Amino acid sequence: MLNPPSGPTATLTQVEFHFDPIDLRMRASQGLVIQNKGTVVHNFTVLDHGIDIDVQPGASSTTEAIGQMLQPGTYHFVCKYHRDQGMIGVLIVVPG
């Protein structure tokens, strides 16, 4: 697993039918840019934490600082539309 990216945001890419990266580490102060480079609608859901974001094909969505939604820790995320096809990942939020 890599260190958190530098800058104000981290990026998660959605492609049929996987996330890149599947293990995302980011600082609590960073926003998350979710890019759908696929041809169908995808979703970013952090299980049991009320985060549920649809992203249309060719579009992107940017969250506020992830620390405003999640405490530092480890979380599982999925595409609620394609979870059964293996669209799952792990988000690690670190202080900072």
Backbone as numpy.savetxt, mean C-alpha at the origin, in Angstrom:
# Nx Ny Nz CAx CAy CAz Cx Cy Cz
14.09 -7.33 3.30 13.24 -6.15 3.30 14.13 -4.92 3.30
13.79 -3.95 2.52 14.59 -2.75 2.35 14.29 -1.71 3.42
15.19 -0.74 3.54 14.95 0.40 4.41 13.83 1.24 3.83
13.18 2.07 4.65 12.14 2.95 4.12 12.73 3.87 3.05
11.98 4.18 2.01 12.48 5.10 0.99 12.65 6.50 1.58
13.52 7.28 0.98 13.65 8.67 1.42 12.54 9.48 0.75
12.33 10.69 1.24 11.33 11.56 0.64 10.01 11.52 1.39
9.06 12.33 0.92 7.79 12.47 1.63 6.80 11.32 1.40
7.07 10.46 0.40 6.14 9.36 0.11 6.89 8.07 -0.17
6.18 6.98 0.00 6.60 5.65 -0.45 5.63 5.27 -1.57
6.06 4.38 -2.46 5.21 4.01 -3.60 4.94 2.52 -3.60
3.68 2.17 -3.85 3.24 0.80 -4.00 2.57 0.70 -5.37
3.02 -0.25 -6.18 2.47 -0.42 -7.53 1.58 -1.66 -7.58
0.46 -1.51 -8.27 -0.48 -2.61 -8.48 -0.44 -2.99 -9.95
-0.25 -4.28 -10.21 -0.24 -4.81 -11.56 -0.98 -6.14 -11.49
-1.62 -6.56 -12.58 -2.33 -7.85 -12.55 -1.35 -8.94 -12.19
-1.55 -9.67 -11.23 -2.39 -9.52 -10.07 -1.48 -9.62 -8.86
-0.65 -8.60 -8.70 0.28 -8.56 -7.58 0.61 -7.12 -7.22
1.20 -6.96 -6.03 1.73 -5.68 -5.57 3.24 -5.69 -5.76
3.81 -4.52 -5.97 5.26 -4.36 -6.04 5.64 -3.13 -5.25
6.32 -3.29 -4.13 6.79 -4.54 -3.54 5.68 -5.20 -2.72
5.88 -6.49 -2.43 4.91 -7.19 -1.59 5.24 -6.98 -0.11
6.46 -6.58 0.18 6.89 -6.21 1.53 7.30 -4.75 1.49
6.48 -3.89 2.03 6.71 -2.44 1.97 7.03 -1.92 3.36
8.14 -1.23 3.47 8.56 -0.62 4.73 8.55 0.88 4.52
7.89 1.61 5.43 7.84 3.06 5.29 7.80 3.73 6.65
8.21 5.01 6.67 8.19 5.80 7.90 6.77 6.31 8.15
6.43 6.48 9.42 5.10 6.96 9.80 4.80 8.34 9.21
5.82 9.14 8.95 5.64 10.49 8.43 5.40 10.52 6.92
5.55 9.40 6.25 5.41 9.36 4.80 3.97 9.08 4.37
3.57 9.70 3.27 2.33 9.33 2.60 2.61 8.13 1.71
1.56 7.48 1.26 1.69 6.33 0.38 1.06 6.65 -0.97
1.85 6.51 -2.03 1.37 6.66 -3.39 1.06 5.25 -3.90
-0.19 5.03 -4.26 -0.62 3.73 -4.77 -0.89 3.91 -6.26
-0.10 3.23 -7.09 -0.21 3.36 -8.54 -0.79 2.08 -9.13
-1.85 2.21 -9.91 -2.44 1.05 -10.60 -1.93 1.06 -12.03
-0.98 0.19 -12.31 -0.44 0.06 -13.66 -1.08 -1.10 -14.39
-2.19 -1.57 -13.86 -2.91 -2.68 -14.46 -4.03 -2.20 -15.37
-4.84 -3.14 -15.81 -5.93 -2.84 -16.74 -7.30 -2.98 -16.09
-7.33 -3.32 -14.80 -8.59 -3.44 -14.06 -8.47 -2.64 -12.77
-9.61 -2.32 -12.16 -9.59 -1.63 -10.87 -8.94 -2.53 -9.82
-8.09 -1.92 -9.00 -7.48 -2.63 -7.89 -7.80 -1.87 -6.61
-7.39 -2.43 -5.50 -7.75 -1.90 -4.21 -6.57 -2.07 -3.25
-6.50 -1.19 -2.27 -5.53 -1.30 -1.19 -6.31 -1.28 0.11
-6.38 -2.42 0.78 -7.09 -2.55 2.05 -6.12 -3.05 3.10
-6.00 -2.28 4.19 -5.23 -2.76 5.35 -6.24 -3.45 6.24
-6.07 -4.74 6.39 -7.05 -5.56 7.10 -7.27 -5.08 8.53
-8.52 -4.96 8.90 -8.95 -4.62 10.26 -8.54 -3.22 10.73
-8.27 -2.31 9.78 -7.86 -0.96 10.19 -8.60 0.15 9.44
-9.64 -0.18 8.70 -10.48 0.83 8.08 -9.87 1.55 6.88
-8.78 1.03 6.35 -8.18 1.64 5.16 -8.63 0.81 3.97
-9.33 1.45 3.02 -9.95 0.76 1.89 -9.97 1.73 0.72
-9.00 1.60 -0.21 -8.83 2.58 -1.28 -8.88 1.87 -2.63
-9.83 2.24 -3.47 -9.89 1.75 -4.84 -9.04 2.66 -5.73
-8.36 2.04 -6.71 -7.55 2.79 -7.66 -7.90 2.28 -9.06
-8.37 3.19 -9.89 -8.76 2.85 -11.25 -7.54 2.54 -12.12
-7.71 1.78 -13.21 -6.60 1.46 -14.10 -5.91 2.74 -14.61
-4.59 2.76 -14.55 -3.82 3.88 -15.04 -3.81 5.09 -14.11
-4.45 4.98 -12.95 -4.53 6.10 -12.01 -3.67 5.84 -10.78
-3.61 6.84 -9.91 -2.92 6.67 -8.64 -3.70 7.39 -7.54
-3.40 7.05 -6.31 -4.00 7.67 -5.15 -2.90 7.88 -4.11
-2.94 9.02 -3.42 -1.93 9.32 -2.41 -2.61 9.53 -1.07
-2.09 8.86 -0.04 -2.64 9.00 1.30 -1.91 10.12 2.04
-2.51 10.53 3.15 -1.83 11.40 4.09 -0.71 10.58 4.74
0.05 11.20 5.64 1.10 10.46 6.35 0.49 9.20 6.95
1.09 8.06 6.68 0.52 6.79 7.10 0.40 6.71 8.62
1.27 7.43 9.34 1.22 7.45 10.79 -0.03 8.11 11.35
-0.76 8.84 10.52 -2.03 9.42 10.96 -3.14 8.37 10.95
-2.87 7.25 10.26 -3.86 6.17 10.16 -3.43 4.91 10.89
-2.11 4.68 10.98 -1.58 3.45 11.57 -0.42 3.77 12.51
-0.38 3.10 13.63 0.76 3.20 14.54 1.92 2.39 13.97
3.16 2.69 14.35 4.26 1.83 13.93 3.95 0.37 14.26
4.22 -0.49 13.31 3.92 -1.92 13.48 3.86 -2.61 12.13
3.43 -3.85 12.14 3.34 -4.67 10.94 1.87 -4.93 10.62
1.51 -4.75 9.34 0.12 -4.87 8.90 0.06 -5.68 7.61
-1.03 -6.39 7.43 -1.26 -7.12 6.19 -2.20 -6.30 5.32
-1.88 -6.22 4.01 -2.75 -5.52 3.08 -3.10 -6.44 1.92
-4.23 -6.14 1.29 -4.74 -6.95 0.18 -5.41 -6.04 -0.84
-5.62 -6.58 -2.02 -6.58 -6.03 -2.97 -7.85 -6.85 -2.73
-8.90 -6.19 -2.24 -10.11 -6.94 -1.89 -10.76 -7.61 -3.09
-10.43 -7.15 -4.29 -10.99 -7.74 -5.51 -10.19 -8.96 -5.98
-8.91 -9.00 -5.66 -8.04 -10.04 -6.22 -7.21 -10.76 -5.15
-7.71 -10.73 -3.94 -7.01 -11.41 -2.84 -6.83 -12.90 -3.14
-7.86 -13.53 -3.67 -7.80 -14.97 -3.96 -6.81 -15.29 -5.08
-6.40 -14.27 -5.82 -5.42 -14.46 -6.88 -4.00 -14.13 -6.40
-3.87 -13.94 -5.10 -2.54 -13.72 -4.52 -2.14 -12.28 -4.34
-3.07 -11.35 -4.46 -2.74 -9.93 -4.32 -2.76 -9.55 -2.85
-1.64 -9.87 -2.18 -1.48 -9.63 -0.75 -0.09 -9.09 -0.48
0.09 -8.46 0.66 1.40 -7.95 1.02 1.49 -7.60 2.49
2.68 -7.17 2.89 2.94 -6.79 4.28 3.49 -5.37 4.30
2.90 -4.54 5.17 3.34 -3.16 5.37 3.96 -3.06 6.75
5.18 -2.54 6.80 5.84 -2.28 8.08 6.00 -0.78 8.21
5.37 -0.22 9.23 5.45 1.22 9.52 6.46 1.39 10.65
7.49 2.20 10.40 8.52 2.46 11.41 8.39 3.91 11.88
8.82 4.21 13.10 8.75 5.60 13.57 9.57 6.52 12.67
9.18 7.77 12.68 9.97 8.75 11.93 9.21 9.47 10.88
